[in-house]
Amino acid sequence: MNEEEVVDPSHPRYQSLMIRKKIADAGVKGMLADSAMIAHGRGEAFDYLLGEQTLPSAKDATREVAARLVNAQRPVLSLNGNAIALAGQDFLTIASQLGCPIEINIFYRTPERMGALLGHLKLLNQKLGLDVEILGGIPDARIPGLEGPRGACQQDGLFEADAVLVPLEDGDRCEALMAMGKDVLVIDLNPLSRSSRGCSVAIVDEVSRVAKNLIQFIPEKPSVTEWDNNKALQNALDHILETMSNKFD
Ligand code: PTJ
């Protein structure tokens, strides 16, 4: 019996439990880092405090990210294990809408994980009838300032991109991508993370909800604005603080 059969859809935490299941299944397939579940748990804790919803400020940030991806000359979606496990199919749709590549860019890089992630995306590409270019398998360039495997990238992907979407990015890499002069567009449920604070636009929302919203916004071709990242982060933080202070009223 699998978890889907055990958890009743009427369970108040059904969505959250099904998202956990996606992470667990991807772990079994060898797609994830050992610490992927810990990272997911941290995200869940923030999502709980945000009310497991897309705040209006997150929706605005998502529209801004859609605008920047549409207006970029060379956009790239840089995906790690968790992002592929949770929203791989929707990111392929987004890449196809934008006509841009996906680059698999993982923090804990092993040949086995890269093989599992490439295989998974290729299968989804076929299933959706898409022909999205999947990069990352043969890195031939480096992100300046990052030592070891986490600096590996592809010249005609991440290296030359002018705008990069980086869900669940690590703070160092976010900083290094900003130092390369790129428009760095982060998805992170933690408004206090270094990535959220140090990027061009942070969407404080759950990655699968964001992917669905991007699919809706991209065809609308929204206009780029003068985005105030700190203001949007403060808004998310205010919401969390309000939730906590009103809990037992
Ligand atoms: O696949 P790899 O090797 O690149 O490794 C991926 C992980 C996620 C293990 C690695 O990048 C990592 O350790 O990440 P951190 O530093 O724990 O950061 C993860 C951030 O993503 C945290 O700030 C979480 O709040 C946030 N997060 C976790 N799950 C989600 C999320 N944000 C949006 N949606 C989620 N589902």
Residues whose N, C-alpha, C, O or C-beta is under 5 A from the ligand:
A	BS01	PTJ	A33 S35 A36 A39 H40 R42 G43 N80 G81 N82 N105 I106 F107 Y108 L168 E169 I187 D188 L189 N190 S193 D205 E206 V207
